[in-house]
Amino acid sequence: MTTHAYIEPIAQLRAARDRAADARNLSRALELDNELEDLGQLGNSPRRTCWRCDSWADHVHEPHTGARMAVHGPVPADEAYTAVAVQVFALAATALPHHWSENDGVATVVVDMGAHRFAVTVHPGDGDGSHGYRRDVYISHCVHRPTGQARPFPALHAPWQRTAAIIEAYRYARNVGIAPAPAALAGPVRADDPDDLLRRLRLRHSEIDAEIDGHAADSDDGHRERLAALYRDAVALATVLDGHLSGGGRLPLDWAHATTA
């Protein structure tokens, strides 16, 4: 802690940090952000810079991989919001064709998790570019399921690997056949449906086996990436299923039948 920090009032430090950020003076804004945090004086004024990668605070980092997740909108993204978003994106990446809807080149998959329903908007970056959208996946809406009331949630964007997986799931669904429809007509991906979770977990395991068997002797450049993506999806599904069961949720019907047989 510097002598300057003792002399200059906290309000002046915050004002100087904001002026530096507004002027896009990254090094000065970062210095003042760090000083305020060392003093425990960030208060209700969130950091304008990212301590983890010494850049502007227009993103958060995925907790396990450190990948960037862009964020915009009035709601700041703290660790709790980020952890929820990671689970939502993991489930969206495992969505089956009946979970998807599409309208005017923009796809949507809905994820039910706990008491909330999340809409994940997907701009696949396909077509003639007439819509002007880049390849992007983000949480666009959150609703409290019991009341139907909208809840504030930061517009968090999926990290690049998860973006690729979700767009791949969308393209598969489109090849199978999804008709343009409002999101309300598509079934949600549910974190509290153990039968659906187990079915999709088994599907991912089958795809992992097929990927391994199909490239046992002649692994191509994308083999490891595809295998890693499938494995991440399987782990995400297993984690959600474990959370459901640990919270007292019912067993999948296949397991219940096996137990009572």
C-alpha positions in Angstrom: 0.0 0.0 0.0 1.5 3.4 -1.0 1.7 6.7 0.8 -0.4 8.1 -2.0 -3.3 5.7 -1.0 -3.3 7.1 2.5 -3.3 10.7 1.3 -5.8 10.7 -1.6 -9.4 10.1 -0.5 -11.0 7.0 -1.8 -13.6 8.9 -3.8 -10.8 10.6 -5.6 -9.1 7.3 -6.4 -12.4 6.0 -7.8 -12.9 9.2 -9.9 -9.3 8.9 -11.2 -9.8 5.3 -12.1 -13.0 6.1 -14.0 -11.4 9.0 -15.8 -8.5 6.7 -16.9 -11.0 4.0 -18.0 -13.1 6.5 -19.9 -9.9 7.8 -21.6 -9.0 4.1 -22.4 -5.8 4.5 -20.5 -5.5 0.8 -19.6 -2.3 0.8 -17.6 -3.5 3.7 -15.3 -7.0 2.2 -14.9 -5.5 -1.2 -14.0 -3.1 0.4 -11.5 -6.0 2.3 -9.7 -8.3 -0.7 -9.8 -5.6 -2.8 -8.1 -5.0 -0.1 -5.6 -8.7 0.2 -4.7 -9.0 -3.6 -4.4 -5.9 -3.8 -2.2 -7.6 -1.2 0.1 -10.9 -3.2 0.0 -12.5 0.0 -1.4 -14.1 -1.1 -4.7 -17.4 -0.8 -2.9 -20.4 -0.7 -5.3 -18.1 0.4 -8.1 -17.0 -2.7 -9.9 -13.6 -3.1 -11.5 -13.2 -1.5 -14.9 -10.2 -3.8 -15.7 -9.6 -7.5 -15.5 -7.0 -8.5 -12.9 -6.6 -11.9 -14.5 -5.4 -10.9 -17.9 -4.6 -7.2 -17.5 -7.2 -6.0 -20.0 -10.6 -4.2 -19.9 -13.4 -5.8 -17.9 -15.7 -6.6 -20.8 -15.6 -10.3 -20.0 -15.2 -12.9 -17.3 -13.2 -16.1 -17.3 -14.5 -19.6 -17.3 -13.5 -21.0 -13.9 -11.8 -24.2 -15.1 -10.3 -23.4 -18.4 -9.7 -19.7 -18.0 -11.4 -19.0 -21.4 -12.9 -15.6 -21.9 -16.6 -15.2 -21.7 -17.7 -11.7 -23.0 -20.4 -10.0 -21.0 -22.6 -7.0 -21.7 -25.7 -5.3 -20.3 -26.5 -3.6 -17.0 -26.2 -6.6 -14.8 -22.5 -7.3 -13.6 -21.4 -10.9 -13.9 -20.0 -12.2 -10.6 -18.7 -15.7 -9.8 -22.2 -17.1 -9.1 -23.7 -15.8 -12.4 -20.6 -17.2 -14.2 -20.9 -20.6 -12.6 -24.6 -20.8 -13.6 -23.9 -19.7 -17.2 -21.2 -22.4 -17.6 -23.8 -25.1 -16.6 -26.4 -23.6 -19.0 -24.0 -23.6 -21.9 -22.9 -27.1 -21.1 -26.5 -28.3 -21.3 -27.2 -26.3 -24.4 -24.3 -28.1 -26.1 -26.0 -31.4 -25.6 -29.4 -30.3 -26.9 -31.2 -32.7 -29.2 -33.2 -31.6 -32.3 -36.5 -31.3 -30.5 -35.0 -28.8 -28.1 -34.3 -26.2 -30.8 -36.3 -23.5 -32.5 -35.3 -21.2 -35.3 -36.6 -17.9 -36.6 -35.2 -15.7 -39.3 -31.7 -17.3 -39.2 -31.4 -17.0 -35.4 -31.7 -20.2 -33.3 -32.8 -20.6 -29.7 -32.4 -23.4 -27.2 -34.1 -23.2 -23.8 -32.5 -24.6 -20.7 -34.5 -25.3 -17.5 -32.2 -25.3 -14.4 -33.5 -25.1 -10.9 -36.2 -22.5 -10.6 -35.1 -20.7 -13.7 -35.5 -21.0 -17.5 -32.7 -19.6 -19.6 -32.9 -18.7 -23.3 -29.7 -19.3 -25.2 -29.5 -17.4 -28.5 -27.3 -18.7 -31.2 -26.1 -16.8 -34.3 -24.3 -19.6 -36.2 -22.6 -17.2 -38.7 -24.0 -19.1 -41.7 -25.8 -18.0 -44.8 -25.2 -14.9 -46.9 -24.4 -12.6 -44.0 -27.5 -10.5 -44.7 -28.4 -10.4 -40.9 -25.0 -9.0 -40.1 -24.5 -11.3 -37.2 -21.1 -12.8 -36.3 -20.8 -16.3 -34.9 -22.1 -15.9 -31.3 -23.8 -17.7 -28.5 -25.2 -15.9 -25.4 -27.8 -16.0 -22.6 -30.5 -13.6 -23.8 -33.2 -14.1 -21.2 -33.9 -15.5 -17.8 -37.4 -16.3 -16.3 -38.4 -17.5 -12.8 -40.3 -20.6 -13.7 -42.8 -20.7 -10.8 -44.0 -17.1 -11.4 -43.1 -16.5 -15.1 -41.5 -13.2 -14.2 -38.3 -12.1 -15.9 -35.2 -12.1 -13.8 -32.1 -9.9 -14.3 -29.2 -12.0 -15.6 -26.0 -10.8 -17.3 -25.8 -11.3 -21.0 -22.9 -13.8 -20.8 -21.4 -15.2 -24.0 -20.2 -18.7 -24.3 -16.4 -19.3 -24.5 -15.2 -20.2 -27.9 -15.0 -24.0 -27.4 -18.5 -24.1 -26.0 -19.7 -21.8 -28.8 -18.4 -24.3 -31.3 -20.1 -27.2 -29.6 -23.5 -25.4 -29.3 -23.4 -24.4 -33.0 -22.5 -27.9 -33.9 -25.5 -29.2 -32.0 -27.7 -26.6 -33.8 -26.3 -27.7 -37.2 -27.0 -31.3 -36.4 -30.6 -30.5 -35.4 -31.0 -28.4 -38.6 -29.8 -31.3 -40.7 -32.3 -33.6 -39.0 -35.0 -31.1 -39.5 -36.3 -28.2 -37.4 -39.0 -25.9 -38.6 -38.9 -22.2 -38.0 -40.9 -21.6 -34.8 -41.1 -19.4 -31.7 -39.0 -20.6 -28.8 -42.1 -21.3 -26.7 -43.0 -24.2 -29.0 -39.7 -26.0 -28.5 -39.1 -28.3 -25.5 -36.5 -27.1 -23.0 -33.3 -28.8 -22.0 -34.1 -29.7 -18.4 -31.6 -30.1 -15.6 -34.3 -31.8 -13.4 -35.3 -34.6 -15.9 -33.0 -37.5 -15.0 -34.3 -39.7 -17.9 -33.4 -37.0 -20.4 -30.0 -36.4 -18.8 -29.2 -40.1 -18.7 -30.4 -40.5 -22.3 -28.1 -37.7 -23.5 -25.2 -38.9 -21.4 -25.5 -42.4 -23.0 -25.6 -40.7 -26.4 -22.4 -38.8 -25.7 -20.7 -42.0 -24.5 -21.8 -43.7 -27.7 -20.4 -40.8 -29.8 -17.1 -41.0 -27.8 -16.8 -44.7 -28.6 -17.6 -44.1 -32.3 -15.0 -41.3 -32.5 -12.4 -43.6 -31.0 -13.2 -46.6 -33.1 -13.5 -44.5 -36.3 -10.0 -43.0 -35.9 -8.1 -45.8 -34.2 -5.6 -46.2 -37.0 -5.8 -42.9 -39.0 -6.4 -40.0 -36.5 -7.1 -36.8 -38.4 -6.2 -33.3 -37.2 -9.6 -32.7 -35.6 -9.9 -36.1 -33.8 -8.5 -34.9 -30.4 -10.6 -31.7 -30.5 -13.8 -33.7 -31.2 -13.0 -36.2 -28.6 -12.3 -33.5 -26.0 -15.6 -31.7 -26.8 -17.6 -34.9 -26.5 -15.9 -35.7 -23.2 -16.6 -32.2 -21.8 -20.2 -32.7 -22.7 -20.3 -36.1 -21.0 -18.7 -34.7 -17.9 -21.2 -31.7 -17.8 -24.2 -34.1 -18.1 -22.8 -36.4 -15.5 -22.2 -33.4 -13.1 -25.8 -32.1 -13.6 -27.2 -35.6 -13.1 -25.2 -36.0 -9.9 -26.4 -32.7 -8.6 -30.0 -33.7 -9.3 -29.6 -37.0 -7.5 -27.6 -35.5 -4.6 -30.4 -33.0 -4.1 -32.9 -35.7 -3.5 -34.2 -36.0 -7.1 -35.7 -39.2 -8.4 -33.7 -41.9 -10.1 -33.8 -42.3 -13.9 -36.5 -44.9 -14.7 -34.0 -47.3 -16.1 -32.0 -47.2 -12.9 -35.1 -47.5 -10.7 -36.3 -50.6 -12.7 -32.8 -52.1 -12.4 -32.9 -51.5 -8.7 -36.3 -53.1 -8.1 -35.8 -56.0 -10.6 
